[in-house]
Amino acid sequence: MSDLEKSLSFLSPELREKVMASSQVIDIPKDTEILREGQYVKVIPIVLEGLVKVFSNFNEKDLLLYYIQPNESCVMSFASSLKNDPSKVYAITEEDSKILLMPVDKVIKWIDQFPSINQLFYQQYNLRYSELLETINHVLFNKMDKRLYDFLLEKKKVTQQNPIKISHRQIANELGTAREVISRVMKKLENEGKIKQHSQNIEIY
């Protein structure tokens, strides 16, 4: 069984063959925008390797909503494609990634023919709903020091790297705040022994 077949092992053999025959696998470099806000979705991605981050933009501020890890898809793309609505989010590769692109018109047919494909999207809806609730709670109720530290812990977890290479400006962009705020709070976290800032990266404890 190939790596692609293993990644799609949750599908029935017949559907797996159709997905592999109709879809495209592409390699996308790090820091590449793969979905624009306002774009009509023509393909639905499944991340095979690497990592993708999904953002929302409001009042010219960006907010990181969630990461798409291997064997996961983007429910926001799925929802927009079913309604033929423009995307309300945009997505960027966090790492060099290998992504399977399923044509929307085929997926719509497969949903009727092969109910098993719904497992992927039901699971993703449950996962993303929980993550979005957590993001809302962070924004509304948590102080910036907790938001920032939890953000760094999540970044460490999904990238499986420590220390992590990321700038104060990038963190500010992903948390929807100002760089000066991040720099001030980073110093506070460092004084508390939760992180250590180096010239090129941040170590999380």
ABEGO torsion letter per residue (X at the ends): XBAAAAAAAABBAAAAAAAAAABBBBBBBBGBBABBBGBBBABBBBBABEBBBBBBBBGGBBBBABBBBBGBBBAAAAAAAAAGBBBABBBBBABBBBBBBBBAAAAAAAAAABAAAAAAAAAAAAAAAAAAAAAAAAAAABBAAAAAAAAAAAAAAAAGBOBBBBBAAAAAAAAGBBAAAAAAAAAAAAAAGABBBBAABBBBX
